[in-house]
Amino acid sequence: VQRESIGIYRQVGDQPAVARGLKAFSDALLDSGRIADALPPLDEALALARGIGDRSAEMLALRNLGQAHALLGLCLAKQEKLPEAQAEVEQAITLAPDWDHAHYCRSVVLQERRRYAEAEAAAREALRLSPGDPNNYARLAITLYCQEKWQDSLDAALAGLQYDAEHADCMNLRTMALTKLGRQREAL
């Protein structure tokens, strides 16, 4: 149905409607897990938005395109295709530099590549962009833990628990860091 609508809008020359249709189509692909398939319609939606001078549509397309690249990067990292994953998350940051999750994804990929100091920097950038998100605190805590910075890892996990007292990753990292610090009684 969405493809047919896009075709009709193309025939009548309604470029804004085509851009919106392409964006909706790519959203459906993203929602169904077809991340790589979502990139071409997002690219086209972005080009159309730029061509008609629709700044709000352009910004939305950039953000969604960044999201698709970030998610594709995480998928590639899970497949242990780390150089390709790195390229995708870097593209996500280029497209949406103020989106915290792009930096979060970069941290994940860098950690998988055992580039812990860079992973920490990316986690800190995600946290700077969205300081109330416990997921960003957990991401920072894990990168610090990987560097054997037990106290710093504990501090990050505890900070995340201030925003969500039952955040599973923060709770687990708190326990792990306390154990490494020899504070097993507190870990219980």
Sequence and secondary structure as in RCSB ss.txt:
>XXXX:A:sequence
VQRESIGIYRQVGDQPAVARGLKAFSDALLDSGRIADALPPLDEALALARGIGDRSAEMLALRNLGQAHALLGLC
LAKQEKLPEAQAEVEQAITLAPDWDHAHYCRSVVLQERRRYAEAEAAAREALRLSPGDPNNYARLAITLYCQEKW
QDSLDAALAGLQYDAEHADCMNLRTMALTKLGRQREAL
>XXXX:A:secstr
 HHHHHHHHHHHT HHHHHHHHHHHHHHHHHTT HHHHHHHHHHHHHHHHHHT HHHHHHHHHHHHHHHHHHHHH
HHHTT HHHHHHHHHHHHHH TT HHHHHHHHHHHHHTT HHHHHHHHHHHHHH TT HHHHHHHHHHHHHTT H
HHHHHHHHHHHHH TT HHHHHHHHHHHHHTT HHHH 
